[in-house]
Amino acid sequence: MLLSNIPQGRLTTYGQLAKLMGYPGAARWVGRTLSQLPEDTQLPWHRVIAAGGRLSLPANTPAGDEQRQRLRSEGIFVQGDRVKLRDYEWQPNAVSQNKVCF
């Protein structure tokens, strides 16, 4: 599962995850899919953010606050609704050319 390969303290974007899965341009589909994960999922959904380092889950909402707390607990500096993506971006060494799933 590609999503579970994102290491603690690293981030990826919806678009990058879609591209790695073989679906370039399907960032919104990734976001929709992640929003439908069960509440008790062990997948690190909180490590997927919008392009440019923007957190797409609003602050002062249960999911948004949980994402910010999880990221901070992993040592990621969150300022407002942003992180410095270049400081934390996950760069997988090699991903199979076959389509992969979350």
Order of alpha helices (4+ residues) and beta strands (2+ residues): beta-alpha-alpha-beta-alpha-alpha
